[in-house]
């Protein structure tokens, strides 16, 4: 496979993102025994013959660069415009992705812009990645980077060959019907999804929320103290059936004011008894929807953003949000989920397009006093272990000092790169998936009460 990296950082060789790309190149050429991985010098305002030729012969394009003010850097923005305006036939149908090392919450806006650009210009977009730059120096960070790279490479090969992927391990997929009323179009889509996943080797189950007796959450907050809801209905049983031993969840519903409707929202609100919006285990998710008579394109954009936000808080990997239309496009997304599963994507608790665990750590820390059981559990499994920023900060007032500062920051990355001997060891995904989440939370709450009483 021929991989082309377009380095769009204005820092050129002083870019931390470029050091990340060098990790990928070393893995690709030295450890995976592949031969062609071209890194194009920083984009300087025009598409050179070298850029055009390398892009033309590539099987995969990786864009690397910074995120500034929650958006792609202006240098990348200019390159995107030039490619779409003058080189549409060259880039059309090419698999493309984006990597950054900002790792901030606002990065989602930049990634969404890049995805929109790719899809509108006929490229095959592959879910991109943003890692916290300091995390790349850690084993966990390199593990996530490698899993993402493995996924991107497999997706590019899939687009080239179009072979249906087989699940590498026995996995479980849940298809969740969130509609308040039976809708034939959604029922048909669920049956087709079940057939596709079973053909790939997954155990597949359908859960229909409207058939469950689930009461509306009253907001009494008694569950925050004892992890036991005042209602004795189908919620707990449905929750466990949905998440326990599950590797992937596919949501089907009717889009209603940029959400999946009240039936799903009722089920979702009862998650409050866990002390947060959802669960900590990694689950790959996709959403399929049809529009109700009041929905429009604005609702679709808002829905996608809402899913990204919520699933980020759930520490899950969101594969895509897709309108129910052609069966071919839907099958492609099912295959994309299978490839993500095979690649051990998001091996640790992480945010969508936001690097590993840091975003959740900040949010969970803010509810430390309200949900001590959660905080104790996550701290015990290392969710707050991040490399702290240096307190020795000095202002830089000229270009020469700024350049020296960037060169100094590159030293640990270059040292890590030079000592990179083996491929990362991949953590077993969802190693706690056979343990009841609800029982685990109740146990954590009891431990917290005992600690307080002593």
N, C-alpha and C positions, 0 to 999 in steps of 0.2 A: 504494500500500500504506500502511495506517495502522499506525504503530509506536508502542507504548506502553512507556515506560521507567519502572519502579517503582524509585525510588531508596531503598534500604533502609539507607543509611549513617547512623549516628547523628551523624556530623559535618555532615550536610546539605550546604550549599554549600561547606564546607571539605574536602570529600571529594576525594581524588585520583581515585577511580573516577569521580566525577561529571565531572571534567575530561576523562577518557577518553570518556565518553558525549557530551560536547560536541563532541569531534572527530567522532564518528559523526554527530551531528546536522548539523554543518557540511558534512560530505561529502554526506550524504543530501540536504539541502535546497539547498545552493549548487552542488555539483559533479555530483550525479546527477540534478538537476532533479526531485526528488520534493517532495511538498508537506506531508505530515503526519507529524510526529515529536514526540509529546508526552512531556515529562519531568515526572513527578509529584513534588511536593515530598516530602521525606523522610517515611517512614512514622512516625507518631507514636503508635501504639498502637491505632488503629481504622481500619477501612476506610471512608473518607469517600465521599460521593456522587460526588465527582469521580473518585476511584479506580475505583469501581464502573462509572461511565459510560464512562470511557476504556478500561478493560479490556474491556467489553462490545462496543465498536465496533472494537476493534483486530484487525489481522490477524497481529500478532506482539507477544509480550510479552518484553521484555528486563529481567531483574532485575539491578540493580547494587548492589554492597555489599562489605563487608570480609569477610575470613576471619579469625576469632579462634580460637586454640587448635585449629587444624586443622579447624574446622567453620564453617558459616555463622554470621554474627553473630546474637546472640539476638534483635535487632530484626527480622532477616529471618525467623528461625525462628518468631517470633510471627505475622508476616504470613502465612507459609505455612500455619500452623495455622488462622488465621482464614479464609483463602480456601478451604481444603479443607473446613472444618466448616460454613461459612455461605454460601459462594458457589460451590459445586461446579458447578451448572448454568451459571454465568456463565463459568467458566474451562474447562470440558470441551471437548476437541478443539482448543483454542487452541495454536498453536506457541509454545514458551517456551524461553528460554535464560538463562544466567547469566554475568556478567562480573565479575571481581575484579582488583585490582592488587596482590595479595600476591606472586604468582610464586614461592611456596616449594614444596618437595617435598610437604609435608603438605596442600597445597590439594586434592589428589586426594580426600581424605576428604570435604571440604565439597562438592565437585562431585558425588561419588557420592550423598551425601545428597540434594542438590537433584534429581538425576536420578531417584532412587527416589521422591521426593515427586511429581515431575511425572508419572511413569508410573502410579503408584498412584491418581492423581486424574484420570486420563483426558486429560492434556495431551499434546501431541506434543513430546517433548523433542528439542532440537537441541544437539549437542555444544557445551559451554560453554568459556570461555577464562579463563585467569589469566595476566596479564602482570606482570613485574617493573615496579614503578611508574617507576623511573628509565629503563627501556628505552623507555618510550613517547616520551621526548624524542628518541630516536635515529631515523634514517631506517629502520633495520631493524625497530625496534619498531612504528613506524607502518605499515610494510608488512605485518607479520603481523596487526596489528589490522584493517587494511583487508581482507586476504584472508579473515580469519575473518568479518567483517561481510558481505562479499560472499557467502560460503557460507551464513550464517544467513538472509540475505534470499532467496537462491535456494531454500533448503529450505522457507521459509514459503510461497513462491509454488508450490512443488511440492505441498505439502500442500493448497493451495487449488485447484489445477488438476488434479493427478494425471496429468500428462502424462509419458511416459517421457523422461528426459533423454538427449540425444545427446552423445557425447564431442566436445568442441570441437576436439581435436587427435587425431591417430592415437596411441592408447595401447596398452599391452600389459598383460594381466591373466594371472596364473598362479593356477591352482586346485590346491592342494596336498592330496593324499590322504595323511593321516598314519597311517592305520589299519594295524595289524599283520596283520589278516586282511580279506578282502573282505567288505564289508557292503552289502547291496543298497540300504538306505535312504540311505546316504551316496553310493553310486554314482549313484543317481537324482537326489539333490540337486546333485551336481556337474554332471551333464548339463544340468539346468534352469538352473544358474548360467551355464554356458557359452552357452546359447541367449540368455539375457537380456543378457549383456555383449556378445555379438556383434551383437545387435539394436541396441545403443547405439553400435556402431561400433568396438569394441575388438578387437584381435587377442588371442585367448585360447588358452592352453595348459594341459594337465593334466599334473601330475607326480605319480607314485605312488611314495612312499618305500619301500614294502615290496618293490618290484621292483629296488631299488638294492643293490649290494654295499657297505655302509658299516660299517666296523669300529668297535668301541667305543674311545673315547679312553682311553689308559692313563695320562694325566696325567704323561707323561715330561718335558714342558715344553721339549723340544728345539725346538719350533716358535717359542718365544719368542725364541730367539737367531737363527734363520735363516729363519723363516717357511715352513719346509718340513716337512710332516708325515712321520712315519716310514712311514705306510701309503700304498700306491699302489693306491687303490680308486676307487669312484665318487663319493666325497664332493666333491672339487674340481669335477668336471664338473657334479654336481647343484647345488652352490652357485651356480656361474656361471649355470647354466640358470635357477635360481630368481630371481636378483637382477639379472643383466645385462640392461639395457634394459627392466626391469620397472617399471611405475608403481603397480600394485596387486597384492596377494597376498591370496587368500582361503583360509583354513585349514579343512579338514574333518577331523573325527576323533571318536573315542569318548572321552568324559570318564572318566578313570581316576584317582581320588584327586586331583582338582582340577588335573590336567594332561591333555595329549593322548596320553599313553601312551609306552611305551619306544621305539617306532620313531622317533617325532619327537624324543624326548629324546636318542637316540643321534646323530641328525643335528645337533642343536643343540650338543651337547657338543664336537663337532669344530670349532665356530666359535672355539675357544680359540686356534687357529693365527693368528687375526687380532688377538690381543692383547686382545680384549674380547668382549662377548657377541654382537656382530653387526656391522652395517655402518653407515656414517655417512650414506649417501644417504637421502633422504626417500622412504618407501614407504608408501602407504595400505594398512592391513590390516583385515581382519575375521576373526572366528573363528566357525565353525558347528560344533555338536557334538550328539551324542546321548549319553544316559546309559548307563553299563553297569549291571549289576544291583546294584552296591554304592554307586552314587552317589546323592546327595540334594541338597536345596536348599543345604545348607552348602557342598558342593563347588562348586556353580555360583557362589556369591558369592566363594569363594576363587579360583576360576579366573579370574574377571573381574579381580580385584585383581592376580593373578600376571601376566596379560597386560599390564595397564597398566604394571606395574613393569618388566617385561622390555622392552616396546616403547618405554618412555621411554628406557631405556639405549640402545636402537637408534636413537634420534633419528627415530622414525617417527610417523606419524599413525594412531592406532588408531580406526577408525570405530565398531566395536561388537563385542560378544560375544553370540551368539544361539543359542538352542536350535533344532535343526532341527524345525520343526513345519509351520505353514501356508505354502504356497508364496507367498501374497500378502504375508505379513510378510517373508519372505526377499527377495522381489523389491523391496520397499520399501528394504531395506538395500543391495541392489545399486545401486539408483538413488541412494541417499544417498552411496555411495562415488563414483559418477560425478559427482555435484554437487560433492563435495569436490575431485575431480580437476580439474573445470572451473574451480573457484574459486582454484586455485593454493594450496590450503590448506597451511600449514606450509612457506612458501617457503625457510626457513632451517632448519639443524639445530635441533631443538627437542624439548622434553618434552611428552608428552601433558598437556594442561590445566596446563601449568607455564611458559608463556612461552618466550622464545627462548634456547636454548643455554646459559643460565647453569647449570642443573642438571648438564648433561653436562660442562661445563667444570670444575666442582668435583670430579666423580668422576674425570675423565680426569687432572686435575692430581695426584690422589692416587696414580695409577699411573705418574707421569711417569718414575720411575727404572726401573720394570719394563718399560715399553713405550715407549722413547724414540722409536721410529719413528712411533708413533701420535701422541705428543705434538707432535712436530715438524710432522707433517702438519696437524693441526688448528690449531696455532698459526699456520701459514702462511696458512690460509684464514680466519683471524680469529675462531675460536671462543672465544677468551679475551678478546675486546674488550668489556668491560663498564664502565659508569660506576662508579667507586669511590665508596663512601660517604664523606662528609665526616668528617675526623678531629676537627673542632671540635664536640664533643658536650658539651652542658651539661644538668644535671638541671633539670627543671621541677617546681616545688613548689606551683604554684597554677593555677587555671583560666584566669586572665587571660593569664599567660605562655604557657600551652599553646595558647591560641587564637592569640596573636601568632605563635607558632612555626609553627602550621599555615598561617596566612596567608602567612608568609614562604616556606614550602615550595611554596605554590601559584604563586608569582610566575613561575618558569620555565615552568610548564605554560600559564599564561595568555598569556605572551609567545609561546610556540610556537604556541598556538592562534590568536593574532591575526595571525601571519605565515604562516599556512597558505594557500598559494596554489594548489597543484595536488594532484591525487590522487597517492598514492605510486607510484613506478615499481616494477613487480613483477619480481623476480628470476626468471630462467628456472629452473624446477624441474628438479632432477636433471640439471644440465648435465654431470656426469661419468658419467652412467649407461651410456654406451657404452664406458667404459674398465674393464678387468678390475679388480675390487676386490682380488683375491688378488695379481695382479702389482703393483698399486700398493703393497700392503703389503710385499711382498718388496723392492721398490725402496726404500721408506722405511727398511726395516731395514738394507739395504746402505749407505745414506747415513749412517745413524746409526753403523754400525761404522767407516766411514771417518773420521767426525768424531772418534770416540773415539781412533782410532789416531793421528790427527794432534795 
